[in-house]
Amino acid sequence: MEIRRFICNNGYGTNAYLAWDTDTKKAFIVDPGSPLEEVQDAVEMYGLDLQYMIITHGHGDHTGGINFFKENFPDIKMIACRKERKMLLNRDISGGKGGYKADLEVVDGDTVMVGDLLLKFIECPGHTVGGMSILVDKVLFSGDTLFQRSVGRTDLYGGDWDTLLDTLKNKLFTLPEDTLVLPGHMGETTIGYEKRYNPFVV
C-alpha cells in the first residue's frame, strides 16, 4: 500500500490521506476536509482508480471536500459509520457542513476490499457518536480519536470523555504496538508510543 498525506486548506490543519493498492491501482481517500486539486493531480499522475471516499466523522473540517470529489470523480462512493448519519446530514451540529449521505454505511467490524487491500472499520465513539477508524494491515487511520500525544476533544455535540477513554483503552490500544497511526491532525505515531506516552490515557 502506498499512502500520501495532504494538508487541507481549511484553517484546521486537517490531514487527508490518499492510499492505494500498488498492484491494482485501486485507491481511496480518507477525510477530504477541503477541495484538494493536488489529490486530483496525484490520481492522474499515478494512474489511480479512486473508488472510495471514507469519512471518519462528520465534523466540517473533515467533510469540506466531499462535493469536490463527487463532482470530479462521479463514480466515487462515500463510506461513513451508520451512527454518524445524523451528524453528516445536520449542518447545525457538524461545524458548518452538512447535507451529506453516505453511499455505504458501515458498522463495527465491517470490511471493504480496495483492490487487494482489506479495510476494516472500527467504531470509535467519544469524539462523536459515530466516529470510526480504518485499519489496513498495520496502518490505522484514526480520524480525531487518537493523535500524537493527544486525543479528540469531547466538548462538542456527541462527545463524551468516558466513552472516548473506553474506545482508546479497549479498542485501539488492543492493536499491535507497531501499528502505524495516521491521525486527522498533526503527525503520525504508533499504538505502542501512545500507550506509553499519551498523557490523556496513561
C-alpha positions in Angstrom: 0.0 0.0 0.0 1.2 3.5 -0.9 -0.1 6.5 1.2 0.2 10.2 0.6 -0.8 12.8 3.1 -2.3 16.1 2.1 -3.0 19.1 4.5 -6.4 20.5 3.8 -6.6 24.2 3.2 -9.5 24.8 5.7 -7.6 26.6 8.5 -7.7 23.5 10.8 -4.7 21.6 9.5 -6.8 18.5 8.7 -4.9 15.6 7.3 -6.4 13.9 4.2 -4.9 10.6 3.1 -4.8 9.2 -0.4 -4.0 5.5 -0.3 -3.8 2.8 -2.9 -3.0 -0.8 -3.7 0.2 -0.8 -5.6 -0.7 -3.8 -7.8 -4.2 -2.9 -8.9 -4.0 1.0 -8.5 -7.4 0.9 -6.7 -7.5 3.8 -4.3 -9.4 5.5 -1.5 -9.2 8.9 0.2 -9.7 9.5 3.9 -11.3 12.7 5.2 -11.2 15.2 2.4 -11.6 18.3 4.6 -11.4 20.7 1.7 -11.3 20.7 -2.1 -7.9 19.2 -3.0 -6.8 19.7 -6.6 -3.4 18.2 -5.6 -5.1 14.9 -4.9 -6.7 15.0 -8.3 -3.3 15.6 -9.8 -1.9 12.7 -7.9 -4.6 10.4 -9.0 -3.9 11.3 -12.6 -0.1 11.1 -12.1 -0.1 7.6 -10.6 -2.9 6.3 -12.8 -5.2 5.5 -9.9 -8.8 4.4 -9.8 -10.2 6.4 -6.9 -13.1 4.2 -5.7 -14.0 5.4 -2.2 -14.1 8.5 -0.1 -14.1 7.5 3.6 -15.3 9.9 6.3 -14.1 9.1 9.8 -16.6 11.5 11.3 -18.9 14.3 10.3 -17.2 17.5 11.5 -16.9 20.2 8.9 -13.2 20.2 8.8 -13.2 16.6 7.6 -16.1 16.8 5.1 -15.5 20.1 3.3 -14.2 18.5 0.2 -16.9 15.9 -0.3 -18.7 17.8 -3.1 -15.4 18.5 -4.9 -14.6 14.8 -5.1 -18.1 13.8 -6.0 -18.0 16.3 -8.9 -14.6 15.3 -10.1 -14.9 11.6 -9.6 -18.5 10.8 -10.4 -18.2 7.1 -9.6 -16.7 7.5 -6.2 -18.6 6.0 -3.3 -18.7 7.7 0.1 -18.3 5.5 3.2 -19.2 6.5 6.8 -20.3 4.9 10.0 -24.1 4.3 10.2 -24.2 6.0 13.6 -22.8 9.2 12.1 -25.8 9.7 9.8 -27.3 12.5 11.9 -24.0 14.4 12.1 -23.4 14.2 8.4 -26.9 15.4 7.5 -27.3 18.2 10.0 -25.4 21.4 9.3 -26.2 22.8 12.7 -24.3 20.1 14.7 -21.5 19.4 12.2 -19.5 22.6 12.3 -20.8 24.4 9.2 -21.0 21.5 6.8 -23.9 19.1 6.3 -26.4 17.6 4.0 -24.3 14.5 3.2 -25.5 10.9 3.0 -23.1 8.0 2.7 -23.4 5.6 -0.2 -22.3 2.9 2.1 -22.9 3.0 5.8 -20.8 0.6 7.9 -20.8 -0.8 11.4 -18.1 -2.1 13.7 -16.2 -4.9 12.1 -17.4 -4.4 8.6 -14.8 -4.7 5.8 -14.4 -3.5 2.3 -11.8 -4.6 -0.3 -10.0 -1.9 -2.3 -8.0 -3.9 -4.9 -6.2 -6.4 -2.7 -6.3 -4.2 0.4 -8.7 -5.3 3.2 -10.1 -2.2 5.0 -11.6 -3.0 8.4 -13.9 -0.4 10.1 -13.7 0.2 13.8 -16.4 2.2 15.6 -14.7 4.7 17.8 -17.3 6.7 19.7 -16.3 9.5 22.1 -15.2 12.4 19.8 -18.6 12.0 18.0 -21.2 9.3 18.3 -20.4 7.7 15.0 -16.7 8.3 14.7 -14.6 5.5 13.3 -11.1 4.4 12.4 -10.0 2.4 9.4 -7.5 -0.4 9.8 -5.5 -1.6 6.8 -3.0 -4.3 7.8 -0.9 -2.5 10.4 -1.9 1.1 9.5 -4.7 2.8 11.4 -6.4 5.9 10.0 -7.6 7.2 13.4 -9.6 10.4 12.5 -9.9 12.6 15.5 -10.0 9.8 18.1 -6.2 9.5 18.7 -3.5 11.9 18.0 0.2 12.1 18.6 0.3 12.5 22.5 -3.3 13.8 22.4 -6.9 12.7 21.9 -10.0 14.1 20.3 -11.9 16.8 22.1 -15.2 15.8 23.8 -16.9 19.1 24.4 -18.7 19.2 21.0 -22.0 17.6 20.1 -22.0 13.9 20.7 -18.7 13.9 22.5 -18.2 12.0 25.8 -14.9 11.6 27.7 -15.7 8.3 29.4 -16.8 6.8 26.0 -13.6 8.1 24.3 -11.4 6.6 27.0 -13.1 3.3 26.7 -12.6 3.4 22.9 -8.9 4.1 23.3 -8.2 1.5 26.0 -10.4 -1.3 24.9 -10.3 -0.9 21.1 -7.4 1.0 19.7 -4.9 0.0 22.4 -5.5 -3.6 21.9 -4.0 -3.4 18.4 -0.3 -4.4 17.9 2.0 -1.9 19.3 3.8 -1.4 15.9 0.5 -0.3 14.3 1.2 3.0 12.5 -1.4 5.6 13.4 -2.3 8.3 10.8 -4.4 10.8 12.7 -6.8 13.5 11.4 -4.5 16.3 12.6 -0.7 16.5 13.4 1.9 13.9 12.7 2.0 10.1 12.7 2.6 7.9 15.7 2.2 4.3 16.8 -0.1 2.5 19.1 2.9 1.4 21.3 4.1 5.0 21.7 0.7 6.3 22.6 0.2 3.5 25.2 3.3 4.7 26.9 3.4 8.4 26.5 -0.1 9.8 25.7 -0.7 12.0 28.8 -4.5 11.8 28.4 -4.6 8.0 28.7 -1.6 6.8 30.8 
